[in-house]
Amino acid sequence: MITFLTLPLIHAARARAYAQVGSELPLTLECRDADDVTLEREAGPFFRPNSPQNRELHVDAPGGERIAVAGFVLDHRCRPLAGSLVEIWHADENGDYDSTGFRLRGHQFTDEQGRWWFNTIVPALYPGRTRHFHFKVQRPGGRVLTTQLYFPGEPRNVGDGLFHETLLLDMKQTGDGRFGRFDFVV
């Protein structure tokens, strides 16, 4: 995660952005095709508006397995979008959502290089769903993208009707722990 935050964005004219965790990570596939944007998925029944501006969600679940989730918000030409809203919510270490407060819920705005990140926990499985994070992403002045990101190698991925392989996190094990990368193209 620290490496991700310290590296600058490579010039957008090269049609790639890199945030390195050991080795170079290519952009999410959607950004390579100028006609595609990140796939939409439903918000589900557990969305609550007005989440706090907070990226340190792991403190809400001290018993959960920690993970850093990060990436860029890019336009369809792979240019970073500063000031984009990125909101996350997900189940806790027991597979439960907070339906009265804002535990494991937060939002932030991308930095000048279009970067976003959350320090949170790995959500547990719950009946009928594979392991996932929910996101809402909105570029300045743009429409809201609602989607879900998934973990690679999960046995339940194939049986989850909302799962799509283009929404897989690129997972790495780093010196800081688990790191999941995804670049939203809006």
N, C-alpha and C positions, 0 to 999 in steps of 0.2 A: 504494500500500500504506500509506503513512504516513497519508493521509487516512482510510483505512478504520479505522485504529487510533485516531485522535484523535476521531472523531465518536461521540457517545453514541447509544444505541438509543432510537428514538422510542417513546413509550408504547405498550405492546402492545395496549391497548384500541382503538387505531386499526387493528388487524389488519394492520399493515405494520411491517417493520423495514428500515432503510436503512443501508447502508455506502456512502458516496459516493466515487466516483472520477471527479471532474469533474461528472457529473450524477447524479441519483438513480437507483438501481437497484431495481426492484421485486423482491419476494420470488420465489423459485422457485414455479412454478405450483402445485405440490402443496399448499402451505400455504394457498392460497385456498379449497381444498375441504377442509372439516374431516374428511371421510371418507378422504382419501388421505394416505399417507406416502411417503417417498422409495422408489423402486423398488429391489428387491433384485437383485443379480447375484452370480454365483459368485466365490469368492476366486481361483480359478485354481490352478495347480500351484506357484506361486512364493511363496505366503504362508509366512512364518516367524514364529512367536510370539515374544514377549518382545523386541520392538524397543526401542531406547533412547528415552528421553524427549528428543526433539530436534526442533526445527522448522527448523533451518538445514541443510538437506540438500544445498544447492548446492556446498558445499565438497568433497563426495564426487566431484564430476564437474566440475572447473574448466573443462573444454573445452565443456561443454554450454551451451545457450541458457538463460539464467536466466528464471524465472517465479515470481511470488508467487501462491499459490493460497489463497483465504480464503473465509470465509462465517460463517454462524451455525448453531448446532444449535437447533432449535425444536420445540416440541410441536405436536400437531395443531391447536391454537388459536393458533398463531404466537407463543407465549410463549418467550422465550429460556431455554435449559437450561444453567445454569452447572454446571461440574464434569463435563461429558460427556467421555468418552474419544473421541478422533479419531485414527485410525491410518492412515498412508499407506505404500504401497510401489509402486514402478514401475520400468520398464526405464530403462537409462541412455541416453546419447547414441548408442550403437551398437545399441540394441535388445536388450541383455542384462540379465538380472536377476542380482543377487548371490545365489548359492545357498549360500554358506558363511558370510557375515558379514551386516552390516546396512547396507551401502552403499545409499543412497537409500531408506532405511526409517526411520520414526520415528513417535512418537506424542506427544500432548500432551493437556491437559485444557482445555476451554473456560473463558474468563474469566467474571467475574460477569455479563457481558452476553451470554453464550452464543457469543462469538466464538472462532474458530479460524483459524490461518494457518500456512502452510509456505512457506519460501523454498527453491526447488528448481530443477530444470531441466525443460525440455520433453522428455518421453520420445520416443525414436525409434520408428519403425515396425519391426515384425518380422513374419515370415511368418504369414499367417492372421489378423492382428489390425489394427485401426485404432489410432491414437494414444489412450492412455488412462492414467488413474491408478486404482489400487485403493484402496478405503477400507473401514475398519470403524469404525462409530460406535455408541456405547452411552451412553444417558442414565443418570444415577445410578440404580441398581436396576433398569434395564430390560434388555431383550434386545438382542443385538448385531445391528445392520444391517450387512450386507456388500454393497457395491455397487461400481460403477465409474463414473468421470466421463470424458466425452469432449470433444473439441475440435470446435467448429463449423467447417463448411466442409471437413472432411477427406474426400477422395474415397473412402477406404475405409470410411467410416461405413456406407454403404448395404449393403455386402457382409459386414459383421461381424454374426454372429448374436446377439451380446450387446448390440449398440448399441441404445439407445432415446433418442429426442429429448428426453424429460424429464430425461435425465441429462447434458445439454450444459452445459458451463461458459459463463458469460457473460464473454466475453473483451473486454478493453480494453487499449489501449496508453496507458501513463501516462508521466510524466516519469521514473519509476523503472524502466520497462521493461514487460514483459507482466504482466498481472494477470487471473487467472481467478477468478470468483466463483460460489459455489454454496451454497445454504442447505439443510442436511439437515433433513428433517421426520421425527421419530421418535416 
